[in-house]
Structures are given as C-alpha cells and as structure tokens.
Amino acid sequence: MFVRTVYATGDPARLDSALRALNSRGHDLLEERPGYRGAGVFVDRELGKLLTLSWWESEEAQANSDEVMRERRPALLEPFAASVAVEHYWVAVYHALPRPVVGGALRVARLEFDPRDADLLADTFHTTALPHLENVPGLARTVLLLDRERGRGLAGTLFTDRHALVASRAAQAAVRHEGAAKAHVSVVALEEFDVVHADAHTV
C-alpha cells in the first residue's frame, strides 16, 4: 500500500470551503482513479491546517493519479490554502482495531532517519511501539508511513475521540522516546488533528 499526503495551511475562517470541495468533488475524483483504496481528512481548525491522505494499492496507481489530482487540487483548496505540500509514502505498518473513528482525533509524529535505517525503524515500530500502543485506551488505528529514499516518515495514531487523545499524551511520549532511541530516528514535529473523515481499505 502507498499513501499520498497533502498538507495545506491557510486562513482558518476559510477552511470549511476546502472541506466542502474535498468531500464532494475531491471524493468523486479519487473514486474514479484505478487502485484507489480510501482517504482521510484531518483538520486543525484553530491554526488553519488541513491534512489529507489518499491510499493506493500500488505505487503505479498512486503515480497515475498524481497528474489528475495535481491539476484539480488548486481549485479544490481555494480560497483556503496559502501553502500546499504533497508527499508520497510506503505503508510500513497499518494496524486497525474495531473501534469507531468518526469524531475522533489524530496525532502525527514527523520523523527523520538515515535511509539505511528504514528497515530498522519498521521493525522497531512492530516489535517495540505497537505492543505498547495497543494498550493505550481509545486507540483505534496506528500507521507508519515511510519515504525510504529521503529518510522521512509519519507515525500516526488515531483515537476514538479527543478526550482519549489528550489522555494518551504521556503514555505515547514514553513509547516515542523508547522507539526513537532504538530505531535511530529523530522526531522533528508533533501535531494533532480532528478527524473529518477516515477510511482506508487495506484488503
């Protein structure tokens, strides 16, 4: 599985216009693309941040959709977006628990690592981080996305609601500290979002 992320920032007062476009025209555009396997839309309304993820069954399917979405994306995000960054990742870990995510909240850790340590990071996440995260109350989904060539990644934890996300901060900080040391990875940013939509079909 592969993921394309779109990270946009802008005027918080104009965020809803972008959400309406993404949930209608944007959704239809993605559904028409071969190999599409779902999407997620996440927001920080206070600061004016928007994060979208689209899931693809192969790297080829992701690449084939890039041209169409590149052309249509500006119109979808206007007049909200003042800056837009697009990135591509390989899905190293996707672990879902049978819990609802509607109205949930997402924490994202942005990672940097030596590309030679990509396998070490994936293995450490499986063996060290994931067993601890499964015991955190309210956890609904965990993902690790890697860009092996650039040595960058995203670790995402999705919670059933914002209360669970807030309550998890100390426990997850401890997991992050242990995992980062073992995997030789730097956590360069930490962000939290509310869930607008989250749907990925991995099988």
N, C-alpha and C positions, 0 to 999 in steps of 0.2 A: 504494500500500500504506500501511496505517496500523498503528500499534502502541499497545497499552495496556501500561503498565508498572505493576507492583505491587511496592513496596519495603517490606519488613517487617523489624523488628528485635525481638529478644526474647532469652530465655534460651537460650544455645547447647545446653544439655542437652535442650531440648525441640524442637529444630529437626527432628529426624528424624520426629516425629509429623506435622508440617506437610508434609514431603516425601512421606510415605506417602499422605496425603489428596490432595495435588495430583496425584500420579502415578496415582491411581485415580479417585476421584470427580471431582476437578477436571478431569482429562483428558477424562473422559466428557462432562462438562457443556460443555466447549469444542467437542468434536467434534460435538455436537448443534446448534450455532449456525450459521445460514447465513452464508457468507462467511468462515468460519474458515480460516486458511492456515498454522497451525503455532504452536509455542510454544517458549520457552526457560526453563529453570530454573537459577539460579546461586546459589551459597552462599558465605558466609564463615563457616566453622564455628567459627573461633576467637573472633570477635566476636559471632556470632549475628546474621547479616544474610542476608536472602533477597531475591533479585530475580527476578521473573518477567516475561516478555514474551509477549504473545499478538499474532499477526499477522492482519490483516484485509484483505480485498480492496478494501474501500471504507470511507469514513468512516461511511456509513449502517450497514453491517454491524457496525462497531465500536460505534456508539451503541446499536444494537438489542440487543447482547449485554450492555451495561452494567447494565441493571436486574436481569437474572437473576443475573449474577455479583456484583453489589453485595449481593444478598440472601444468596447462598450463601457468599461469601468468609469472613465471620467464623467460621463453623463449620469451614471447611477449614483455617484458620490457627490455630485454638485447639489446645492451650493455649499455643502458642509466642509468638504475636505480641503485643508490648506496644504497638507503634505501626505503623500502616499508611498509606502514601501512594500514591495512584493518580494516574497522569498519562497524557496522550494525546499522541501524536506522529504527524507525517507522515514517511514514509521518504524521505529525500532521496537517500541512497546505500545500495545493498546490493551488495556485491561479494564473491562466494564463489569460493574456489579449491578444486580437487578434492583436499582433504586431510581426514582424519578429525578429528572434534571430540569424540568420546567420550573422557572422561578429560582433556579439555582445560582451558584456563583463559581467563578473560575479563578484559580491562582496560576500564574505563569512565571517560571524562572527562566531567564535567558542565560544560556551557557556558552562558554568559550573553552576550547580544548585543543591540544595538539592533534591534528588529523590522524596521527599514528595511534592515538589512544581511543579512537571511536569504538572499537570492539570492547575495550576495557570499560568504557562508560556504559555501553549497553548491558554488558554482563553484570556490572556493579549495580545498575538500576534493578535488574531482575533479581539478583541474589540478596542485595542489602536494602535498597529503598522500598521495593514493592511489598515485601512481607510486613514491614513496619506500617506502611501506608494503609494496608488493608485493615489494620486495627484502629484507624482514626475514625471516630464516629462521624457519620454523614458523608463519607467519601462515596462517590458514585462512579467515577471514571478516572483513570490515570493514563497519560500518554507521554512518550518520549519521542521527539522528532529530531532527526539529525541531518545536518549538511556535512557529510564526511569530508568533502574537498576543502571547504572553508573553515572547518573546525568550529562550527556553531550549532547550537541546538536549543530546543524549547522543551521544558518539562512542565506538563500541565496537570493540575489536579482539579477535578470538577466535583463540587459538593451539592448536596440536595437543596441547601438554602444558605443565605448569607450568614445566619447565626452559626451554622456548622463551620463555615469557612473561617469566621473570626475566632471561634473556639479552637480551631486546629493550628493556629499560628505557632504556638510554642512547640507543639509536638512535631510539626513539619520542619521547623527550623532545626531541630535536633537531627532529624533524618537527613536534611540537606547538608548539614555540617559533616556528618559521618560519610555520606556518599561522595561529597565533593573531594574530601581528603583521599578516599580510596581510589577514585576514578581520575585524579589529577585534573579536575575541572574547576573553572572559575565561574561563579555566579555573578554576572555583570549587571543584572537588573531583576527586579521582582515587582510584579504587577498583579492587580486584582480587578476582575470584571464581573458585571452581572450578565447572566445568560438571557439572551433574547431567543435563541434557537440553537439546538444541538442535536444533530442527527448524523450518525455515521453507520454505514452498513459494511461490516468488515468480512462478512461471509456470504 
